[in-house]
Amino acid sequence: MDGITFVSLPDGATLPEGQPEQIEAQAAPLTAEQRDAIRAASPHVKLIGQRVVDHIRAMYSPDDEMYLARIGTGAALGVYELEAGEREELARYQAHVEACREWGRAQRVALGV
């Protein structure tokens, strides 16, 4: 970004010796704009996003998700009455999706973004 390369290192890690002189390693707290720009440009962040979707897809197809979204929205708006077992299925789906999203958030935090 703007001629600066940001590298995320795990806690306790160091860059190898013999880095070129123009490399200046320093801790760099990120602004919100920098974090957003790194997230948008990072292939690692894109891969995390795809893996979140893959984890969701391991249990729910796009059609399953559309069905659950329709009945959940309909129930929330009072225009659909949930049938036996649908409330529990919505709860299982929501718990699974939130677990997948939390995994993705933890992966981005590990990258520093």
N, CA, C and O atoms as a GROMACS GRO file, in nm:
protein
  452
    1MET      N    1   0.085  -0.117   0.000
    1MET     CA    2   0.000   0.000   0.000
    1MET      C    3   0.089   0.123   0.000
    1MET      O    4   0.174   0.140   0.088
    2ASP      N    5   0.069   0.206  -0.098
    2ASP     CA    6   0.147   0.330  -0.107
    2ASP      C    7   0.297   0.304  -0.096
    2ASP      O    8   0.368   0.382  -0.033
    3GLY      N    9   0.345   0.195  -0.156
    3GLY     CA   10   0.487   0.164  -0.154
    3GLY      C   11   0.537   0.097  -0.028
    3GLY      O   12   0.657   0.073  -0.013
    4ILE      N   13   0.447   0.067   0.064
    4ILE     CA   14   0.485   0.002   0.190
    4ILE      C   15   0.428  -0.139   0.189
    4ILE      O   16   0.312  -0.161   0.156
    5THR      N   17   0.512  -0.235   0.224
    5THR     CA   18   0.468  -0.374   0.235
    5THR      C   19   0.448  -0.406   0.381
    5THR      O   20   0.538  -0.386   0.463
    6PHE      N   21   0.330  -0.456   0.414
    6PHE     CA   22   0.300  -0.497   0.550
    6PHE      C   23   0.314  -0.649   0.558
    6PHE      O   24   0.265  -0.721   0.471
    7VAL      N   25   0.382  -0.695   0.662
    7VAL     CA   26   0.401  -0.838   0.685
    7VAL      C   27   0.351  -0.869   0.825
    7VAL      O   28   0.384  -0.798   0.920
    8SER      N   29   0.273  -0.972   0.837
    8SER     CA   30   0.223  -1.014   0.968
    8SER      C   31   0.307  -1.131   1.017
    8SER      O   32   0.318  -1.233   0.949
    9LEU      N   33   0.365  -1.116   1.134
    9LEU     CA   34   0.443  -1.224   1.195
    9LEU      C   35   0.374  -1.269   1.323
    9LEU      O   36   0.324  -1.186   1.399
   10PRO      N   37   0.371  -1.399   1.346
   10PRO     CA   38   0.315  -1.447   1.473
   10PRO      C   39   0.395  -1.392   1.591
   10PRO      O   40   0.512  -1.359   1.577
   11ASP      N   41   0.330  -1.382   1.707
   11ASP     CA   42   0.400  -1.336   1.827
   11ASP      C   43   0.526  -1.418   1.848
   11ASP      O   44   0.524  -1.541   1.840
   12GLY      N   45   0.636  -1.349   1.876
   12GLY     CA   46   0.763  -1.416   1.904
   12GLY      C   47   0.846  -1.447   1.781
   12GLY      O   48   0.962  -1.484   1.794
   13ALA      N   49   0.790  -1.432   1.662
   13ALA     CA   50   0.864  -1.461   1.539
   13ALA      C   51   0.950  -1.341   1.501
   13ALA      O   52   0.915  -1.227   1.534
   14THR      N   53   1.059  -1.365   1.433
   14THR     CA   54   1.146  -1.258   1.384
   14THR      C   55   1.179  -1.284   1.238
   14THR      O   56   1.172  -1.397   1.190
   15LEU      N   57   1.214  -1.177   1.168
   15LEU     CA   58   1.259  -1.192   1.030
   15LEU      C   59   1.399  -1.251   1.029
   15LEU      O   60   1.477  -1.227   1.121
   16PRO      N   61   1.432  -1.328   0.927
   16PRO     CA   62   1.567  -1.386   0.919
   16PRO      C   63   1.674  -1.276   0.910
   16PRO      O   64   1.646  -1.165   0.865
   17GLU      N   65   1.793  -1.308   0.953
   17GLU     CA   66   1.906  -1.215   0.943
   17GLU      C   67   1.938  -1.190   0.795
   17GLU      O   68   1.900  -1.269   0.708
   18GLY      N   69   2.007  -1.079   0.769
   18GLY     CA   70   2.053  -1.050   0.634
   18GLY      C   71   1.948  -0.988   0.544
   18GLY      O   72   1.954  -1.004   0.422
   19GLN      N   73   1.852  -0.917   0.601
   19GLN     CA   74   1.750  -0.850   0.520
   19GLN      C   75   1.814  -0.732   0.447
   19GLN      O   76   1.906  -0.670   0.501
   20PRO      N   77   1.769  -0.698   0.327
   20PRO     CA   78   1.823  -0.582   0.255
   20PRO      C   79   1.809  -0.455   0.340
   20PRO      O   80   1.719  -0.443   0.423
   21GLU      N   81   1.902  -0.360   0.318
   21GLU     CA   82   1.906  -0.238   0.398
   21GLU      C   83   1.775  -0.158   0.391
   21GLU      O   84   1.737  -0.093   0.488
   22GLN      N   85   1.708  -0.162   0.276
   22GLN     CA   86   1.587  -0.081   0.262
   22GLN      C   87   1.469  -0.137   0.342
   22GLN      O   88   1.365  -0.072   0.354
   23ILE      N   89   1.485  -0.258   0.398
   23ILE     CA   90   1.378  -0.314   0.480
   23ILE      C   91   1.396  -0.266   0.623
   23ILE      O   92   1.500  -0.287   0.685
   24GLU      N   93   1.294  -0.202   0.674
   24GLU     CA   94   1.294  -0.155   0.812
   24GLU      C   95   1.180  -0.225   0.883
   24GLU      O   96   1.063  -0.192   0.863
   25ALA      N   97   1.213  -0.320   0.967
   25ALA     CA   98   1.111  -0.394   1.040
   25ALA      C   99   1.074  -0.317   1.166
   25ALA      O  100   1.160  -0.281   1.246
   26GLN      N  101   0.946  -0.294   1.182
   26GLN     CA  102   0.898  -0.226   1.301
   26GLN      C  103   0.751  -0.261   1.322
   26GLN      O  104   0.678  -0.292   1.229
   27ALA      N  105   0.712  -0.256   1.447
   27ALA     CA  106   0.571  -0.277   1.478
   27ALA      C  107   0.493  -0.161   1.419
   27ALA      O  108   0.534  -0.045   1.430
   28ALA      N  109   0.382  -0.191   1.357
   28ALA     CA  110   0.305  -0.087   1.290
   28ALA      C  111   0.158  -0.102   1.325
   28ALA      O  112   0.086  -0.180   1.261
   29PRO      N  113   0.112  -0.028   1.426
   29PRO     CA  114  -0.032  -0.031   1.453
   29PRO      C  115  -0.106   0.019   1.328
   29PRO      O  116  -0.068   0.120   1.270
   30LEU      N  117  -0.209  -0.052   1.289
   30LEU     CA  118  -0.280  -0.017   1.167
   30LEU      C  119  -0.398   0.075   1.195
   30LEU      O  120  -0.468   0.061   1.295
   31THR      N  121  -0.418   0.170   1.104
   31THR     CA  122  -0.539   0.251   1.109
   31THR      C  123  -0.654   0.167   1.054
   31THR      O  124  -0.630   0.063   0.992
   32ALA      N  125  -0.775   0.211   1.076
   32ALA     CA  126  -0.891   0.139   1.022
   32ALA      C  127  -0.884   0.135   0.869
   32ALA      O  128  -0.918   0.034   0.808
   33GLU      N  129  -0.840   0.244   0.807
   33GLU     CA  130  -0.829   0.248   0.661
   33GLU      C  131  -0.725   0.149   0.610
   33GLU      O  132  -0.748   0.080   0.511
   34GLN      N  133  -0.610   0.142   0.678
   34GLN     CA  134  -0.507   0.046   0.638
   34GLN      C  135  -0.556  -0.098   0.654
   34GLN      O  136  -0.535  -0.181   0.566
   35ARG      N  137  -0.622  -0.125   0.764
   35ARG     CA  138  -0.675  -0.260   0.788
   35ARG      C  139  -0.775  -0.298   0.679
   35ARG      O  140  -0.771  -0.410   0.628
   36ASP      N  141  -0.864  -0.205   0.644
   36ASP     CA  142  -0.962  -0.231   0.538
   36ASP      C  143  -0.894  -0.254   0.403
   36ASP      O  144  -0.932  -0.343   0.328
   37ALA      N  145  -0.792  -0.173   0.374
   37ALA     CA  146  -0.720  -0.187   0.247
   37ALA      C  147  -0.645  -0.320   0.240
   37ALA      O  148  -0.644  -0.386   0.137
   38ILE      N  149  -0.583  -0.359   0.351
   38ILE     CA  150  -0.512  -0.488   0.354
   38ILE      C  151  -0.611  -0.602   0.339
   38ILE      O  152  -0.585  -0.696   0.264
   39ARG      N  153  -0.722  -0.595   0.408
   39ARG     CA  154  -0.825  -0.700   0.395
   39ARG      C  155  -0.872  -0.712   0.251
   39ARG      O  156  -0.890  -0.823   0.200
   40ALA      N  157  -0.892  -0.598   0.185
   40ALA     CA  158  -0.941  -0.600   0.047
   40ALA      C  159  -0.838  -0.657  -0.050
   40ALA      O  160  -0.874  -0.720  -0.149
   41ALA      N  161  -0.710  -0.634  -0.023
   41ALA     CA  162  -0.604  -0.676  -0.115
   41ALA      C  163  -0.546  -0.813  -0.083
   41ALA      O  164  -0.482  -0.873  -0.170
   42SER      N  165  -0.566  -0.862   0.035
   42SER     CA  166  -0.497  -0.984   0.080
   42SER      C  167  -0.557  -1.112   0.023
   42SER      O  168  -0.676  -1.139   0.042
   43PRO      N  169  -0.476  -1.191  -0.048
   43PRO     CA  170  -0.526  -1.321  -0.093
   43PRO      C  171  -0.553  -1.414   0.025
   43PRO      O  172  -0.637  -1.504   0.015
   44HIS      N  173  -0.483  -1.394   0.136
   44HIS     CA  174  -0.505  -1.478   0.254
   44HIS      C  175  -0.643  -1.451   0.314
   44HIS      O  176  -0.713  -1.545   0.354
   45VAL      N  177  -0.682  -1.324   0.319
   45VAL     CA  178  -0.814  -1.289   0.372
   45VAL      C  179  -0.923  -1.343   0.279
   45VAL      O  180  -1.026  -1.391   0.326
   46LYS      N  181  -0.900  -1.333   0.148
   46LYS     CA  182  -0.998  -1.388   0.053
   46LYS      C  183  -1.012  -1.539   0.072
   46LYS      O  184  -1.123  -1.592   0.068
   47LEU      N  185  -0.900  -1.607   0.094
   47LEU     CA  186  -0.904  -1.752   0.116
   47LEU      C  187  -0.979  -1.786   0.245
   47LEU      O  188  -1.055  -1.883   0.249
   48ILE      N  189  -0.957  -1.708   0.349
   48ILE     CA  190  -1.031  -1.729   0.474
   48ILE      C  191  -1.181  -1.716   0.448
   48ILE      O  192  -1.260  -1.799   0.495
   49GLY      N  193  -1.220  -1.614   0.374
   49GLY     CA  194  -1.361  -1.596   0.340
   49GLY      C  195  -1.417  -1.715   0.265
   49GLY      O  196  -1.528  -1.761   0.293
   50GLN      N  197  -1.340  -1.767   0.170
   50GLN     CA  198  -1.386  -1.883   0.094
   50GLN      C  199  -1.395  -2.006   0.184
   50GLN      O  200  -1.486  -2.087   0.170
   51ARG      N  201  -1.302  -2.019   0.275
   51ARG     CA  202  -1.306  -2.134   0.366
   51ARG      C  203  -1.425  -2.126   0.462
   51ARG      O  204  -1.482  -2.229   0.498
   52VAL      N  205  -1.463  -2.006   0.502
   52VAL     CA  206  -1.583  -1.991   0.584
   52VAL      C  207  -1.703  -2.044   0.506
   52VAL      O  208  -1.784  -2.120   0.559
   53VAL      N  209  -1.714  -2.003   0.380
   53VAL     CA  210  -1.824  -2.052   0.296
   53VAL      C  211  -1.816  -2.203   0.281
   53VAL      O  212  -1.918  -2.272   0.290
   54ASP      N  213  -1.696  -2.256   0.258
   54ASP     CA  214  -1.680  -2.401   0.243
   54ASP      C  215  -1.724  -2.476   0.369
   54ASP      O  216  -1.787  -2.581   0.360
   55HIS      N  217  -1.690  -2.421   0.485
   55HIS     CA  218  -1.732  -2.484   0.612
   55HIS      C  219  -1.886  -2.485   0.622
   55HIS      O  220  -1.945  -2.584   0.665
   56ILE      N  221  -1.947  -2.374   0.584
   56ILE     CA  222  -2.094  -2.369   0.585
   56ILE      C  223  -2.151  -2.470   0.486
   56ILE      O  224  -2.244  -2.544   0.518
   57ARG      N  225  -2.093  -2.474   0.366
   57ARG     CA  226  -2.140  -2.564   0.260
   57ARG      C  227  -2.121  -2.712   0.296
   57ARG      O  228  -2.187  -2.798   0.239
   58ALA      N  229  -2.034  -2.740   0.389
   58ALA     CA  230  -2.016  -2.880   0.431
   58ALA      C  231  -2.144  -2.934   0.492
   58ALA      O  232  -2.167  -3.055   0.492
   59MET      N  233  -2.229  -2.845   0.545
   59MET     CA  234  -2.355  -2.889   0.607
   59MET      C  235  -2.480  -2.837   0.536
   59MET      O  236  -2.585  -2.900   0.542
   60TYR      N  237  -2.468  -2.722   0.469
   60TYR     CA  238  -2.586  -2.659   0.409
   60TYR      C  239  -2.556  -2.616   0.266
   60TYR      O  240  -2.457  -2.547   0.241
   61SER      N  241  -2.642  -2.657   0.173
   61SER     CA  242  -2.629  -2.615   0.034
   61SER      C  243  -2.683  -2.472   0.019
   61SER      O  244  -2.750  -2.422   0.110
   62PRO      N  245  -2.655  -2.407  -0.094
   62PRO     CA  246  -2.716  -2.275  -0.116
   62PRO      C  247  -2.869  -2.281  -0.110
   62PRO      O  248  -2.933  -2.190  -0.058
   63ASP      N  249  -2.927  -2.389  -0.164
   63ASP     CA  250  -3.073  -2.403  -0.157
   63ASP      C  251  -3.121  -2.415  -0.013
   63ASP      O  252  -3.224  -2.357   0.024
   64ASP      N  253  -3.046  -2.491   0.069
   64ASP     CA  254  -3.082  -2.502   0.212
   64ASP      C  255  -3.081  -2.364   0.277
   64ASP      O  256  -3.172  -2.329   0.352
   65GLU      N  257  -2.976  -2.287   0.247
   65GLU     CA  258  -2.965  -2.154   0.308
   65GLU      C  259  -3.079  -2.062   0.263
   65GLU      O  260  -3.134  -1.987   0.344
   66MET      N  261  -3.113  -2.068   0.135
   66MET     CA  262  -3.223  -1.984   0.086
   66MET      C  263  -3.354  -2.023   0.153
   66MET      O  264  -3.432  -1.936   0.191
   67TYR      N  265  -3.379  -2.152   0.168
   67TYR     CA  266  -3.500  -2.198   0.235
   67TYR      C  267  -3.505  -2.147   0.379
   67TYR      O  268  -3.606  -2.093   0.423
   68LEU      N  269  -3.395  -2.166   0.451
   68LEU     CA  270  -3.391  -2.123   0.591
   68LEU      C  271  -3.404  -1.971   0.603
   68LEU      O  272  -3.468  -1.922   0.696
   69ALA      N  273  -3.344  -1.898   0.510
   69ALA     CA  274  -3.359  -1.752   0.511
   69ALA      C  275  -3.504  -1.712   0.487
   69ALA      O  276  -3.556  -1.621   0.552
   70ARG      N  277  -3.571  -1.781   0.393
   70ARG     CA  278  -3.711  -1.748   0.364
   70ARG      C  279  -3.800  -1.774   0.485
   70ARG      O  280  -3.880  -1.688   0.523
   71ILE      N  281  -3.785  -1.892   0.546
   71ILE     CA  282  -3.876  -1.921   0.658
   71ILE      C  283  -3.840  -1.837   0.780
   71ILE      O  284  -3.928  -1.796   0.855
   72GLY      N  285  -3.710  -1.811   0.800
   72GLY     CA  286  -3.670  -1.727   0.913
   72GLY      C  287  -3.721  -1.585   0.899
   72GLY      O  288  -3.771  -1.526   0.995
   73THR      N  289  -3.707  -1.530   0.778
   73THR     CA  290  -3.756  -1.395   0.753
   73THR      C  291  -3.908  -1.390   0.764
   73THR      O  292  -3.964  -1.299   0.824
   74GLY      N  293  -3.974  -1.489   0.705
   74GLY     CA  294  -4.120  -1.493   0.712
   74GLY      C  295  -4.169  -1.501   0.855
   74GLY      O  296  -4.265  -1.433   0.893
   75ALA      N  297  -4.103  -1.584   0.935
   75ALA     CA  298  -4.142  -1.597   1.076
   75ALA      C  299  -4.117  -1.466   1.151
   75ALA      O  300  -4.199  -1.423   1.232
   76ALA      N  301  -4.002  -1.402   1.123
   76ALA     CA  302  -3.970  -1.277   1.191
   76ALA      C  303  -4.070  -1.167   1.156
   76ALA      O  304  -4.101  -1.082   1.239
   77LEU      N  305  -4.120  -1.169   1.032
   77LEU     CA  306  -4.217  -1.068   0.989
   77LEU      C  307  -4.361  -1.104   1.025
   77LEU      O  308  -4.452  -1.024   1.005
   78GLY      N  309  -4.379  -1.224   1.078
   78GLY     CA  310  -4.513  -1.266   1.117
   78GLY      C  311  -4.600  -1.313   1.002
   78GLY      O  312  -4.721  -1.323   1.016
   79VAL      N  313  -4.538  -1.342   0.886
   79VAL     CA  314  -4.616  -1.386   0.770
   79VAL      C  315  -4.600  -1.535   0.742
   79VAL      O  316  -4.657  -1.587   0.646
   80TYR      N  317  -4.523  -1.604   0.827
   80TYR     CA  318  -4.505  -1.748   0.812
   80TYR      C  319  -4.502  -1.809   0.951
   80TYR      O  320  -4.435  -1.758   1.041
   81GLU      N  321  -4.574  -1.918   0.966
   81GLU     CA  322  -4.575  -1.989   1.094
   81GLU      C  323  -4.483  -2.111   1.081
   81GLU      O  324  -4.504  -2.198   0.997
   82LEU      N  325  -4.381  -2.115   1.166
   82LEU     CA  326  -4.286  -2.226   1.161
   82LEU      C  327  -4.356  -2.358   1.190
   82LEU      O  328  -4.441  -2.368   1.278
   83GLU      N  329  -4.319  -2.459   1.112
   83GLU     CA  330  -4.373  -2.593   1.132
   83GLU      C  331  -4.287  -2.668   1.232
   83GLU      O  332  -4.181  -2.620   1.273
   84ALA      N  333  -4.334  -2.784   1.271
   84ALA     CA  334  -4.262  -2.867   1.370
   84ALA      C  335  -4.119  -2.890   1.323
   84ALA      O  336  -4.095  -2.934   1.211
   85GLY      N  337  -4.024  -2.862   1.411
   85GLY     CA  338  -3.883  -2.886   1.384
   85GLY      C  339  -3.810  -2.774   1.313
   85GLY      O  340  -3.687  -2.772   1.312
   86GLU      N  341  -3.883  -2.678   1.254
   86GLU     CA  342  -3.816  -2.572   1.180
   86GLU      C  343  -3.743  -2.475   1.271
   86GLU      O  344  -3.634  -2.427   1.237
   87ARG      N  345  -3.798  -2.445   1.386
   87ARG     CA  346  -3.730  -2.355   1.480
   87ARG      C  347  -3.596  -2.416   1.522
   87ARG      O  348  -3.494  -2.347   1.528
   88GLU      N  349  -3.597  -2.546   1.550
   88GLU     CA  350  -3.474  -2.615   1.592
   88GLU      C  351  -3.373  -2.619   1.477
   88GLU      O  352  -3.253  -2.603   1.498
   89GLU      N  353  -3.423  -2.642   1.355
   89GLU     CA  354  -3.333  -2.643   1.239
   89GLU      C  355  -3.271  -2.506   1.216
   89GLU      O  356  -3.152  -2.495   1.186
   90LEU      N  357  -3.352  -2.400   1.230
   90LEU     CA  358  -3.298  -2.264   1.220
   90LEU      C  359  -3.192  -2.240   1.326
   90LEU      O  360  -3.089  -2.178   1.297
   91ALA      N  361  -3.215  -2.286   1.447
   91ALA     CA  362  -3.118  -2.267   1.555
   91ALA      C  363  -2.989  -2.343   1.525
   91ALA      O  364  -2.880  -2.290   1.548
   92ARG      N  365  -3.000  -2.466   1.474
   92ARG     CA  366  -2.879  -2.544   1.439
   92ARG      C  367  -2.802  -2.476   1.326
   92ARG      O  368  -2.679  -2.466   1.331
   93TYR      N  369  -2.876  -2.429   1.226
   93TYR     CA  370  -2.813  -2.359   1.114
   93TYR      C  371  -2.741  -2.234   1.163
   93TYR      O  372  -2.624  -2.212   1.129
   94GLN      N  373  -2.810  -2.154   1.242
   94GLN     CA  374  -2.750  -2.029   1.291
   94GLN      C  375  -2.626  -2.057   1.375
   94GLN      O  376  -2.526  -1.986   1.362
   95ALA      N  377  -2.632  -2.158   1.460
   95ALA     CA  378  -2.516  -2.192   1.543
   95ALA      C  379  -2.399  -2.236   1.456
   95ALA      O  380  -2.285  -2.198   1.482
   96HIS      N  381  -2.427  -2.314   1.352
   96HIS     CA  382  -2.321  -2.359   1.262
   96HIS      C  383  -2.258  -2.241   1.188
   96HIS      O  384  -2.136  -2.229   1.181
   97VAL      N  385  -2.342  -2.154   1.133
   97VAL     CA  386  -2.292  -2.038   1.059
   97VAL      C  387  -2.210  -1.948   1.150
   97VAL      O  388  -2.103  -1.902   1.110
   98GLU      N  389  -2.258  -1.922   1.270
   98GLU     CA  390  -2.184  -1.836   1.362
   98GLU      C  391  -2.051  -1.898   1.402
   98GLU      O  392  -1.952  -1.827   1.419
   99ALA      N  393  -2.047  -2.030   1.418
   99ALA     CA  394  -1.920  -2.097   1.449
   99ALA      C  395  -1.823  -2.082   1.332
   99ALA      O  396  -1.704  -2.060   1.353
  100CYS      N  397  -1.873  -2.093   1.210
  100CYS     CA  398  -1.788  -2.076   1.092
  100CYS      C  399  -1.737  -1.933   1.082
  100CYS      O  400  -1.620  -1.911   1.053
  101ARG      N  401  -1.824  -1.837   1.106
  101ARG     CA  402  -1.784  -1.696   1.101
  101ARG      C  403  -1.683  -1.664   1.211
  101ARG      O  404  -1.589  -1.588   1.187
  102GLU      N  405  -1.702  -1.720   1.329
  102GLU     CA  406  -1.607  -1.698   1.439
  102GLU      C  407  -1.470  -1.754   1.403
  102GLU      O  408  -1.368  -1.693   1.432
  103TRP      N  409  -1.469  -1.872   1.340
  103TRP     CA  410  -1.343  -1.930   1.293
  103TRP      C  411  -1.274  -1.832   1.198
  103TRP      O  412  -1.154  -1.808   1.209
  104GLY      N  413  -1.350  -1.775   1.104
  104GLY     CA  414  -1.293  -1.679   1.009
  104GLY      C  415  -1.239  -1.555   1.078
  104GLY      O  416  -1.131  -1.506   1.043
  105ARG      N  417  -1.314  -1.504   1.175
  105ARG     CA  418  -1.266  -1.386   1.250
  105ARG      C  419  -1.135  -1.418   1.321
  105ARG      O  420  -1.042  -1.338   1.320
  106ALA      N  421  -1.127  -1.535   1.383
  106ALA     CA  422  -1.005  -1.574   1.455
  106ALA      C  423  -0.887  -1.586   1.358
  106ALA      O  424  -0.775  -1.550   1.392
  107GLN      N  425  -0.913  -1.635   1.237
  107GLN     CA  426  -0.806  -1.646   1.138
  107GLN      C  427  -0.757  -1.508   1.095
  107GLN      O  428  -0.636  -1.487   1.079
  108ARG      N  429  -0.849  -1.414   1.076
  108ARG     CA  430  -0.809  -1.277   1.039
  108ARG      C  431  -0.732  -1.210   1.153
  108ARG      O  432  -0.635  -1.138   1.128
  109VAL      N  433  -0.775  -1.232   1.276
  109VAL     CA  434  -0.702  -1.176   1.391
  109VAL      C  435  -0.561  -1.232   1.394
  109VAL      O  436  -0.466  -1.159   1.423
  110ALA      N  437  -0.546  -1.360   1.366
  110ALA     CA  438  -0.413  -1.421   1.365
  110ALA      C  439  -0.324  -1.357   1.259
  110ALA      O  440  -0.201  -1.354   1.273
  111LEU      N  441  -0.384  -1.305   1.152
  111LEU     CA  442  -0.308  -1.233   1.049
  111LEU      C  443  -0.284  -1.087   1.086
  111LEU      O  444  -0.206  -1.018   1.020
  112GLY      N  445  -0.350  -1.041   1.190
  112GLY     CA  446  -0.333  -0.902   1.230
  112GLY      C  447  -0.431  -0.807   1.163
  112GLY      O  448  -0.416  -0.686   1.172
  113VAL      N  449  -0.530  -0.863   1.095
  113VAL     CA  450  -0.629  -0.777   1.029
  113VAL      C  451  -0.768  -0.820   1.070
  113VAL      O  452  -0.867  -0.761   1.026
   0.00000   0.00000   0.00000
